[in-house]
Amino acid sequence: MGKTIKLILLGILTLACLSEPLFSQSNSLGISGTVTDETGVAIIGATVLVKGTNNGAITDRNGKFLLSNVQENETILISCIGMVSQEIKVEKKRVYNVILIEQTVLLNEVVAIGYGTQKKQAVTGAVATANLETYEKVPSNNLMDRLKGTIAGLNIGEANKAGGVPEYTIRGQNSIAASNTPLIVLDGTIFRGNMSDISPADIERVTVLKDASAAAVYGSRSSNGVIIIESKKGSGIGGKPKISFESSYGVVNELEPLKVYDAKGYLQRLNDILNDNGTVVALDQTPNYLQLIEKKNYDATPDHQATLVDPYDLFRQTGFNQNTSLSVSNRTEKMNYYMSANYTSQKGVILNDLYKHYSFRVNLESKITDWLTLGLKSYFSMRDYPKDRLYGVGSNTNVYAFSPYADIYNEDGSYRQFPQTTTSFNSPFWAIADESKDLAYNLNGIFTGTIKVPWVKGLTYTATYSHTLNFSEDASFYGYQTIALPTNTT
């Protein structure tokens, strides 16, 4: 009797120990399934993984998989290179058929290539498209300023004067003596103008071709790369015209003022020149070799205070950048148009450094019939520079040649021609014309006609004709108290 009771208790204890594992196994599933693409083709090598665990499998050549020990409410992650990953929550069913969608977002991106556009998946060369929307609200005086930092391999420098365009190269310098400037293509045609002619507000897309594949279209002209620029087309709001207005204003100052010799440094320099030329002079005797006006001003005070501490202060000014643009556009079933007017005004940090730019653009596209579309893309640009600037106006008029003991003005307040007696140095103020102008004009028109061949599906023919007219005018008038420098250029 006692032995029987012991056997019964042992059996109950055994069942109690097994009850927990048996309960857990009741929620564990063995699941299987098939992974295919959108067309029903089996995907080989797709990863099927229980999320957060190491329990996984790989689909076979038929796209089938088998997983064991999967708990209810766990998540299965199905992934494959080039496909959009998918997550499935495990339920009570044991078979799951999964369809993965091809990841084509990047491959369907449209880029400009050659004389038209293609999907990025069809382009085999190194192509990059600038993200202009990111910098759309950043004030910029020209397109190169706006492209800074948007494309890897496109190197853009700095402009050091009003109206200047920074130098730009693709993947560095390719030649020591020849030009390193990339080829510019605007709206499908070779651009023959100045980058300042193109208003950043009118540009829709910029694509850069970096490698030798561009030579297949443009030949040797593309050896330094190609920058393809596309201007905006018409767009409306609910069938109504879209009007855009932007304006910006900013102040410009010197980043780091140029340091010049003080009076002591100037005398040391003069002493070095004398000694190098064979006239050995002690430093304290150097003032005796100053020019007449210099010596007079040197002796004017007991401590020999300089009359001109920093000559650049005579020519420094606070600059500004001002940009204004207005555009009107619309799109209908038969026609789209984009019209704009842009104005840029710049004032540099050096006296007489001024620049103004006016531009107008008209882009039209009209669907004449179901098989014929005509288009026009045109712009007019006028750049207004000062004829005479103080940047390198002449070797004998450079600002840095001023002596700290010079006399700038005559007794009547006019500018002295020789501020430090010697006739080898003319006052820079005498090198500025009383009146001058330097105007550059650019008129460009691109005409396109596209024929869609009715009896051949997908076949179109586009003819493009472009013409650019560049002309300029410049003049300078030098008055009585000026010296003409015919070698001066803007």
C-alpha positions in Angstrom: 0.0 0.0 0.0 2.7 2.4 0.9 4.6 1.5 -2.2 1.6 2.2 -4.4 1.1 5.7 -2.8 4.8 6.5 -3.5 4.4 5.5 -7.2 1.3 7.8 -7.6 3.1 10.8 -6.0 6.1 10.3 -8.3 3.8 10.3 -11.3 2.1 13.5 -10.2 5.4 15.2 -9.7 6.6 14.2 -13.1 3.6 15.6 -14.8 4.0 18.9 -12.9 7.6 19.2 -14.1 6.6 18.5 -17.7 3.5 20.8 -17.8 5.4 24.1 -18.4 7.5 22.8 -21.4 4.4 21.2 -22.9 2.5 24.5 -22.6 5.3 26.5 -24.2 5.6 24.1 -27.1 1.9 24.5 -27.8 2.5 28.1 -29.1 5.7 27.2 -31.1 5.1 26.9 -34.9 6.9 25.6 -37.9 6.2 27.9 -40.8 7.0 27.8 -44.4 6.4 29.8 -47.6 7.6 31.2 -50.9 9.2 34.6 -51.7 8.6 36.0 -55.3 8.8 39.3 -57.1 5.9 41.2 -58.6 5.8 39.1 -61.7 5.7 35.8 -59.8 9.4 34.8 -60.3 10.9 33.1 -57.4 13.6 35.1 -55.5 16.7 33.0 -54.7 18.8 33.8 -51.7 16.3 36.1 -49.9 16.8 36.3 -46.1 13.9 35.2 -43.8 14.7 36.1 -40.2 12.8 36.2 -37.0 13.3 39.8 -35.9 15.5 40.2 -32.9 16.8 36.6 -33.0 19.3 34.5 -34.9 16.6 32.1 -36.1 16.5 32.5 -39.9 16.7 30.8 -43.2 17.6 31.5 -46.9 15.2 30.9 -49.8 16.1 28.0 -52.2 16.1 28.1 -56.0 12.3 27.9 -55.9 12.0 30.8 -53.5 10.9 28.5 -50.7 11.8 28.7 -47.0 11.2 26.8 -43.8 11.4 28.1 -40.2 10.9 26.2 -37.0 10.4 27.3 -33.4 8.6 30.5 -34.3 6.3 31.9 -31.6 3.0 33.6 -32.2 3.1 37.4 -32.5 6.8 37.4 -33.4 7.8 39.3 -36.5 9.5 37.9 -39.6 11.7 40.1 -41.7 12.1 39.2 -45.4 14.9 41.1 -47.2 16.9 40.9 -50.4 19.4 43.2 -52.2 17.6 45.5 -54.6 14.2 44.8 -53.1 12.1 46.6 -50.5 12.2 44.7 -47.2 8.9 43.4 -45.8 7.8 42.5 -42.2 5.1 40.0 -41.4 3.6 39.4 -38.0 3.2 35.6 -37.2 -0.3 34.4 -36.7 -1.7 30.9 -36.3 -1.4 30.0 -40.0 1.7 28.0 -41.1 2.2 29.1 -44.7 3.2 32.6 -45.9 3.6 33.6 -49.5 5.5 36.9 -49.7 5.9 39.3 -52.7 8.8 41.7 -52.6 8.7 44.9 -54.6 11.8 46.1 -56.6 13.5 49.1 -55.1 13.6 51.5 -58.1 13.5 55.0 -56.5 17.1 55.8 -57.3 17.1 54.1 -60.7 14.0 56.0 -61.8 15.6 59.4 -61.0 15.7 61.5 -64.2 19.0 63.1 -65.0 20.2 65.3 -67.9 22.6 63.5 -70.1 23.9 64.5 -73.5 21.3 66.6 -75.3 18.3 65.3 -73.4 17.3 63.3 -70.3 17.5 59.6 -69.3 16.6 57.5 -66.3 19.6 57.1 -64.0 19.6 53.3 -64.5 20.6 53.8 -68.1 23.6 56.0 -67.4 26.9 54.2 -67.0 29.2 57.2 -66.3 29.8 59.2 -63.2 26.8 61.5 -63.0 25.7 63.7 -60.1 22.7 66.0 -59.7 22.7 69.1 -57.5 20.1 69.4 -54.8 19.1 73.0 -55.5 16.0 72.9 -53.3 18.2 72.8 -50.2 19.8 76.1 -51.1 16.9 77.7 -52.8 16.4 80.2 -49.9 20.1 81.0 -49.6 21.0 84.3 -51.3 23.4 83.9 -54.1 24.8 86.3 -56.7 25.4 83.7 -59.4 24.7 80.0 -60.1 28.2 78.9 -59.0 27.7 80.4 -55.6 24.5 78.3 -55.2 26.2 75.1 -56.3 28.9 75.2 -53.7 29.0 72.0 -51.6 26.1 70.4 -53.5 28.1 68.0 -55.7 31.1 65.9 -54.8 34.0 66.6 -57.2 32.8 70.0 -58.3 35.3 72.4 -56.9 34.2 76.1 -56.7 36.5 78.9 -55.4 35.7 82.4 -54.2 35.0 85.6 -56.1 37.0 88.6 -54.9 35.2 91.5 -56.5 31.6 92.6 -57.2 30.2 90.7 -60.2 33.0 88.2 -60.1 32.4 84.5 -60.8 34.5 82.0 -58.8 36.7 79.6 -60.7 35.3 76.1 -60.9 36.7 72.7 -61.9 35.6 69.1 -61.9 37.9 66.7 -60.1 40.7 69.2 -59.9 43.1 70.5 -62.6 43.6 68.4 -65.7 46.2 70.6 -67.4 49.0 72.9 -66.4 48.9 75.2 -69.4 45.5 74.6 -71.1 42.1 75.6 -69.7 40.6 73.5 -66.9 37.1 75.0 -67.2 34.2 72.4 -67.7 31.9 72.6 -70.7 28.6 74.3 -70.0 25.4 73.1 -71.6 22.3 75.2 -71.1 18.9 73.7 -72.1 20.6 71.2 -74.5 22.9 73.6 -76.3 26.5 74.8 -75.7 26.5 77.9 -73.6 28.5 80.8 -74.9 28.3 83.5 -72.3 29.3 84.4 -68.8 28.0 82.5 -65.8 26.8 85.8 -64.4 24.3 85.9 -67.2 22.4 82.9 -65.7 20.1 83.9 -62.8 20.0 81.2 -60.1 16.3 81.8 -59.6 15.6 80.5 -63.2 17.3 77.1 -62.8 15.4 73.9 -62.3 18.2 71.3 -62.4 22.0 71.0 -62.7 23.7 67.8 -63.6 27.5 67.2 -63.7 29.1 64.6 -65.9 32.5 63.9 -64.4 34.3 61.2 -66.4 35.3 60.5 -70.0 31.9 59.0 -70.9 30.8 62.6 -71.7 33.2 62.6 -74.7 30.8 60.2 -76.5 28.5 63.2 -77.0 30.6 66.3 -76.7 34.0 65.1 -77.9 37.3 66.8 -76.8 35.4 69.8 -75.5 34.3 67.8 -72.5 37.8 66.7 -71.4 37.3 68.8 -68.2 33.8 67.5 -67.5 30.4 68.8 -68.4 27.9 70.9 -66.4 24.4 70.6 -67.8 21.9 73.3 -66.7 18.2 73.2 -67.3 16.0 76.2 -66.8 12.5 76.1 -65.3 9.3 75.3 -67.2 5.8 76.5 -66.6 3.9 75.3 -63.5 0.6 76.5 -62.2 -1.6 76.2 -59.1 -4.9 74.6 -59.9 -4.8 75.8 -63.4 -4.1 79.4 -62.4 -0.8 81.2 -62.9 1.9 80.9 -60.2 3.5 84.1 -59.2 6.8 84.1 -57.2 8.7 87.0 -55.7 12.0 86.9 -53.8 14.2 89.6 -52.5 17.3 89.6 -50.3 19.8 92.1 -48.9 23.1 91.5 -47.1 26.1 93.5 -45.9 29.6 92.6 -47.0 32.8 93.4 -45.0 36.4 92.3 -45.2 37.1 89.0 -43.7 40.6 89.9 -42.7 42.0 93.5 -43.3 45.3 93.5 -45.1 48.2 94.4 -42.8 50.6 97.1 -44.0 53.9 98.5 -42.7 53.8 101.0 -39.9 56.2 103.9 -39.9 59.0 102.0 -38.2 58.6 99.1 -40.6 58.6 101.4 -43.6 61.9 103.0 -42.5 63.4 99.5 -42.0 62.3 98.5 -45.5 63.9 101.7 -46.9 67.1 100.9 -45.0 67.2 97.4 -46.4 66.8 98.7 -50.0 69.6 101.2 -49.5 72.0 98.6 -48.1 71.1 96.1 -50.8 72.0 98.7 -53.5 75.4 99.5 -52.0 74.5 102.5 -49.9 75.4 101.4 -46.4 73.4 103.5 -44.0 72.7 103.2 -40.3 69.0 102.8 -39.4 68.8 106.0 -37.5 70.2 107.9 -40.5 67.6 106.4 -42.9 65.1 109.4 -42.5 67.6 111.5 -44.3 66.9 109.5 -47.5 63.1 110.2 -47.4 61.5 112.2 -50.2 61.0 115.9 -49.7 57.3 115.6 -48.6 58.1 112.5 -46.5 60.9 114.2 -44.7 58.7 117.3 -44.0 56.0 115.2 -42.4 58.5 113.0 -40.6 60.0 116.1 -38.8 56.5 117.6 -38.2 56.2 116.0 -34.8 58.9 115.2 -32.1 57.9 111.5 -32.1 57.7 111.3 -35.9 54.0 110.3 -36.0 52.9 108.9 -39.4 50.5 111.1 -41.4 48.9 108.0 -43.1 48.7 105.0 -40.7 46.8 102.7 -43.1 46.5 103.7 -46.7 43.8 101.1 -47.3 41.4 103.1 -45.0 41.2 105.6 -47.8 39.6 103.0 -50.1 37.7 100.7 -47.8 33.9 100.7 -47.8 31.1 98.6 -46.5 29.7 96.5 -49.3 26.3 94.9 -49.9 24.5 92.2 -52.0 21.0 92.8 -53.2 19.0 90.3 -55.2 15.4 90.5 -56.5 13.5 88.2 -58.7 9.9 88.0 -60.0 8.5 85.2 -62.1 5.1 84.2 -63.5 4.3 80.7 -64.8 1.5 78.4 -65.7 0.8 75.1 -67.3 -2.3 73.9 -69.3 -3.0 70.8 -71.4 -1.8 72.6 -74.6 0.8 75.1 -73.3 3.1 76.1 -70.5 5.1 79.2 -70.0 7.7 80.7 -67.6 8.6 84.4 -67.5 11.0 86.1 -65.1 12.8 89.3 -64.4 15.9 89.4 -62.1 18.0 92.2 -60.7 21.3 92.0 -58.8 23.3 94.8 -57.3 26.6 94.4 -55.6 29.0 96.8 -53.9 32.4 95.6 -53.0 34.6 96.4 -50.0 37.0 98.6 -52.1 36.1 102.0 -53.5 34.6 102.0 -57.0 33.9 98.3 -56.9 30.3 98.2 -58.1 28.2 95.8 -60.2 24.6 95.6 -61.5 22.9 92.9 -63.4 19.6 92.8 -65.2 18.1 89.7 -66.8 14.8 88.6 -68.4 13.7 85.1 -69.4 10.9 83.7 -71.4 10.3 80.0 -71.8 7.4 78.8 -73.9 6.2 75.4 -75.0 3.1 74.8 -77.0 1.5 71.5 -78.2 0.3 72.5 -81.7 -1.1 69.1 -82.5 -1.0 65.6 -81.1 2.2 65.0 -83.0 3.9 68.4 -83.0 5.3 70.5 -80.1 7.1 73.8 -80.5 9.2 75.5 -77.8 11.3 78.6 -77.1 13.7 79.3 -74.3 15.3 82.7 -74.4 16.9 85.2 -72.1 18.5 88.7 -72.2 21.2 89.7 -69.8 23.0 93.0 -69.2 26.0 93.3 -66.9 27.1 96.8 -65.7 30.7 97.0 -64.4 32.8 100.1 -63.5 35.4 100.6 -66.1 38.1 101.6 -63.6 38.6 99.7 -60.4 41.4 100.0 -57.8 42.4 96.3 -58.3 45.7 96.5 -60.2 45.1 99.9 -61.9 48.8 100.1 -62.6 52.2 99.2 -61.1 52.9 102.9 -60.3 49.5 103.5 -58.6 49.0 100.6 -56.3 47.6 101.4 -52.9 50.2 99.5 -51.0 53.0 101.8 -52.3 51.8 104.7 -50.2 54.3 106.0 -47.7 53.2 106.5 -44.1 54.5 110.1 -44.4 52.6 110.9 -47.7 50.4 113.9 -48.3 47.1 112.9 -49.9 45.6 116.3 -50.5 46.7 119.6 -51.9 46.0 122.8 -49.9 42.8 123.3 -51.9 41.5 119.9 -50.9 42.1 118.2 -54.3 44.1 115.0 -54.6 47.8 115.5 -54.9 49.2 113.6 -58.0 52.5 112.8 -56.3 51.7 112.3 -52.6 55.3 111.6 -51.6 57.2 113.8 -54.1 58.7 111.1 -56.3 57.1 111.1 -59.8 57.4 107.3 -59.9 54.3 107.0 -57.8 51.0 108.5 -58.8 48.1 108.8 -56.5 45.5 106.0 -57.1 42.8 108.6 -57.1 44.3 110.1 -60.2 43.9 106.7 -62.0 40.1 106.7 -61.6 38.3 108.1 -64.6 35.8 110.9 -64.0 33.2 109.0 -66.0 33.3 105.4 -67.3 31.1 102.5 -68.3 31.6 98.9 -69.1 28.4 97.2 -70.3 28.1 93.6 -71.5 25.0 92.2 -73.2 23.9 88.7 -74.0 20.8 87.7 -76.0 20.2 84.0 -76.3 17.4 82.0 -78.0 16.8 78.3 -78.2 14.1 77.0 -80.6 12.9 73.4 -80.4 10.5 71.3 -82.5 9.4 67.8 -81.4 7.6 65.5 -83.8 6.0 62.4 -82.5 5.8 59.9 -85.3 2.2 58.7 -85.3 2.6 55.3 -86.9 5.7 54.3 -84.8 4.9 54.0 -81.1 7.6 55.7 -78.9 9.5 57.3 -81.8 10.0 61.0 -81.6 12.4 63.4 -83.3 13.5 66.7 -81.8 15.2 69.5 -83.7 17.0 72.3 -81.8 18.3 75.6 -83.1 20.1 78.1 -80.9 21.7 81.5 -81.5 23.6 83.8 -79.1 24.4 87.4 -79.6 27.1 88.9 -77.4 28.1 92.6 -77.6 29.6 95.2 -75.3 30.4 98.8 -75.0 32.9 100.6 -72.8 34.2 104.1 -72.5 36.2 106.2 -70.1 36.7 110.0 -69.7 39.7 111.2 -67.8 39.5 114.8 -66.7 42.2 117.3 -66.0 43.3 115.8 -62.7 43.5 112.2 -63.8 46.0 110.0 -65.7 44.7 107.6 -68.4 45.8 104.0 -68.0 44.9 102.3 -71.3 46.1 98.9 -70.0 43.4 98.9 -67.2 40.8 96.2 -67.6 37.9 95.0 -65.6 
